[in-house]
C-alpha cells in the first residue's frame, strides 16, 4: 500500500495560491443565479516546470 505523496513530489511552484482559489470562488458566487451556473471549476497552476 502506498503512503501518498512525498515532500520531494510537492513542488511549490506548481501549487495554487490561496488567493487564486478565493478569486475563483468569488467569481462563481458573483454569477447571476438567473442566467448562469457554475457546474465545474477545474483549477490548476499556470506556471512551473
HELIX and SHEET records of a PDB file:
HELIX    1   1 UNK A    7  UNK A    9  5                                   3    
HELIX    2   2 UNK A   12  UNK A   14  5                                   3    
HELIX    3   3 UNK A   18  UNK A   29  1                                  12    
END                                                                             
